[in-house]
Amino acid sequence: MIPKAQQDLMLENGRLSEESGGRLHRLPVIKIVSLDTGAEWLLSEISPQNHALAFGVFMPTDGSLPLLGWVSIPELCFNRSRAGRLLDIDADFKPTREISEVAPEIRFVGSIPSKP
């Protein structure tokens, strides 16, 4: 689901974060969306210890607050909405700010901006 170039960048971000003790913030690399439910994921890195895990922000559609943490990449790849649709990648997504800078806006607005 995640193109190889983005996977490589996310893995490098994960290595850099691990080397810094998790203190360095990274630009998000990819935005994944559910077109029929509105759920969104903004991901910045892949765990160097477990390549099946990505770190980022999840914006649920049930009105609850966005969640920051790890998500299973295989679950994203095979996740289907109630209508049976797979998740999509936002091809127009162009990151300009780190996740830590975007997080307050996400909480206030209730969605991930197309160009954070």
C-alpha positions as CSV (number, residue, x, y, z in Angstrom):
1,M,0.0,0.0,0.0
2,I,2.8,2.5,0.9
3,P,5.0,3.1,-2.1
4,K,8.7,1.9,-1.7
5,A,10.1,5.4,-1.8
6,Q,7.9,6.5,1.1
7,Q,8.7,3.3,3.0
8,D,12.4,3.9,2.7
9,L,12.0,7.5,3.9
10,M,9.8,6.4,6.8
11,L,12.3,3.7,7.8
12,E,15.2,6.3,7.7
13,N,13.0,8.6,9.9
14,G,12.5,5.7,12.3
15,R,16.3,5.0,12.5
16,L,17.0,8.7,13.1
17,S,14.3,8.9,15.8
18,E,15.7,5.8,17.5
19,E,19.2,7.2,17.4
20,S,18.0,10.4,19.1
21,G,16.0,8.6,21.7
22,G,12.7,9.5,20.0
23,R,13.3,13.2,20.6
24,L,13.6,14.3,17.0
25,H,10.4,15.2,15.2
26,R,10.0,14.3,11.6
27,L,8.0,15.6,8.7
28,P,5.1,13.3,7.9
29,V,5.7,11.2,4.8
30,I,2.3,9.9,3.8
31,K,-1.4,10.6,4.4
32,I,-3.8,7.7,4.2
33,V,-7.5,8.2,4.0
34,S,-10.8,6.3,4.1
35,L,-12.8,8.0,1.4
36,D,-16.2,6.8,2.6
37,T,-15.7,7.1,6.4
38,G,-13.4,10.1,6.5
39,A,-10.8,8.5,8.8
40,E,-7.2,9.7,8.2
41,W,-3.7,8.6,9.1
42,L,-0.7,10.9,8.9
43,L,2.5,8.8,9.1
44,S,6.1,9.8,9.6
45,E,8.2,6.8,10.4
46,I,8.5,3.0,10.4
47,S,10.0,1.2,13.4
48,P,13.5,-0.1,12.6
49,Q,12.8,-2.9,15.1
50,N,9.4,-3.9,13.6
51,H,8.8,-2.9,10.0
52,A,5.1,-3.7,10.4
53,L,4.6,-0.6,12.6
54,A,4.4,3.0,11.5
55,F,4.2,6.1,13.8
56,G,1.9,9.0,13.2
57,V,-1.5,10.6,13.9
58,F,-4.9,8.8,13.5
59,M,-8.0,11.0,13.1
60,P,-11.1,8.8,13.9
61,T,-14.5,9.7,12.6
62,D,-16.4,9.0,15.8
63,G,-15.8,12.5,17.2
64,S,-13.1,11.4,19.6
65,L,-9.7,13.2,19.8
66,P,-6.9,12.3,17.3
67,L,-4.5,9.7,18.5
68,L,-0.7,9.9,18.3
69,G,1.1,6.6,18.3
70,W,2.0,3.4,16.4
71,V,-0.3,1.6,13.9
72,S,0.0,-1.7,12.1
73,I,0.8,-1.3,8.4
74,P,-0.7,-4.7,7.5
75,E,-3.9,-3.7,9.2
76,L,-4.0,-0.5,7.2
77,C,-3.4,-2.5,4.0
78,F,-6.3,-4.9,4.6
79,N,-8.6,-2.5,6.5
80,R,-12.0,-2.1,4.8
81,S,-14.8,0.2,5.5
82,R,-18.4,-1.0,6.1
83,A,-18.9,-0.4,2.4
84,G,-16.0,-2.7,1.6
85,R,-13.6,0.0,0.4
86,L,-9.9,-0.2,1.0
87,L,-7.9,2.8,2.2
88,D,-6.4,5.3,-0.2
89,I,-3.3,7.4,-0.3
90,D,-3.8,11.2,-0.6
91,A,-1.6,11.9,-3.7
92,D,-2.0,15.6,-3.2
93,F,-0.5,15.5,0.3
94,K,2.6,17.8,0.6
95,P,4.1,18.0,4.1
96,T,5.6,21.3,5.3
97,R,5.5,21.0,9.1
98,E,6.5,18.3,11.6
99,I,3.7,16.2,13.2
100,S,4.4,17.9,16.5
101,E,3.7,21.3,14.9
102,V,0.5,20.0,13.2
103,A,-1.0,18.1,16.2
104,P,-2.5,21.2,17.9
105,E,-4.2,22.2,14.6
106,I,-5.5,18.7,14.1
107,R,-7.0,18.7,17.6
108,F,-8.6,22.1,17.0
109,V,-9.9,21.6,13.5
110,G,-10.8,17.9,13.9
111,S,-9.1,16.8,10.6
112,I,-5.7,16.5,9.1
113,P,-4.9,19.4,6.8
114,S,-4.1,18.5,3.2
115,K,-0.9,20.5,3.4
116,P,0.3,20.4,7.0
